[in-house]
Amino acid sequence: VALRVMRGDGLKPISEDMALSMATIKTHVQHIFDKTGTHRQAELVRLLLAVQP
């Protein structure tokens, strides 16, 4: 899910492609925010791009 967010995919297309509910995707994103100390998708993308080899 984090990689799809980093690529700029919206939550709805992610949920459809992964055959998961929007609530499940939002929960995944919230857990990623909690683990990375981020609060918005833009912050998460910046963090992921900074650590990407």
Stockholm file with secondary structure:
# STOCKHOLM 1.0

chainA/1-53         VALRVMRGDGLKPISEDMALSMATIKTHVQHIFDKTGTHRQAELVRLLLAVQP
#=GR chainA/1-53 SS CHHHHHTTCCHHHHHHHHTCCHHHHHHHHHHHHHHHTCCSHHHHHHHHHHHCC
#=GC SS_cons        CHHHHHTTCCHHHHHHHHTCCHHHHHHHHHHHHHHHTCCSHHHHHHHHHHHCC
//
